[in-house]
């Protein structure tokens, strides 16, 4: 995504740090390729792991968005994906955009929790 879409991430903000922690622990617990966590308009968080079944392939961000929608979220404020990939999955970013429109801060973190990229939906 273009540089003008970069969104800020504050590692000292407890709410941003919480997203990273939940995404990391979900990924570790499930041994999945990705872990993700999103925060909705009410401050509720939804942590998810990627799904890799023969008949179903979903990125962690897609699953987290689906969980938020199923719980009644109307908008997302932010999200984090912990992955070994170099970029956020476009399908996950599209799911965030479908629910919330543009402007949601999305962050990609390495397995150690270090944020390596930030984009806006």
Secondary structure, DSSP 8 states (H G I E B T S, - for coil): --GGG-----TTSHHHHHHHHHHHHHHHHHT-SEEEEEEETTS-EEEEE-EEETTEEE-HHHHHHHHHHHTT---EEEEEEEESSSS--HHHHHHHHHHH-S--EEEEE-TTS-EEEEEE-
